[in-house]
Amino acid sequence: FSFRLFPLREHGMNVRARPLTCQEIQAFRRSKEIMDRFVRAYKLMLGFYGISLVSEETGELVRAENWRERFENLNRYSHNNLRITRILKCLGEMGFEDYQVHLVKFFLTETLVEETIPNVKRSALDYFLFTVRSKETRRELVHYAWIHFRPQSSFVWGPHDKLQRYR
């Protein structure tokens, strides 16, 4: 029996790790100890990526002190993007939708606005964005991405006519 730090209800790359059941997810979510461990694991991974969790209550994020070195690693090695997608999906499963939204917005900002990790942009747009469970929040994030995407005419993640009328 093998397990993952960020387990999901779907198979991943580790063939020995079995997917979580809905009952297991509910049991995890009821356990303060497990949820505290989950947040600690999340903070550990954020640190590895050069990101700091400012508020456990809201999920707000900022660049960590070591961000330049860590972003260089993110930009160079695309296998990190699979792990980030997994973390985002797991955040949703475990009831941390606010954390999920902040992490997606962080990556959209760093790839589209700050342009610090350009090689993560496609993953942020193709995968990270669509892990967000709330349809309305996902729309807001797609709109945010569209506003900052250049050239805007090449944006393919939503219909331009609807994006122009959004809000």
Summary of the structure (lengths in Angstrom):
residues: 167
radius of gyration: 16.3
end to end distance: 48.3
largest distance: 50.5
contacts: 473
relative contact order: 0.10
helix: 63%
strand: 5%
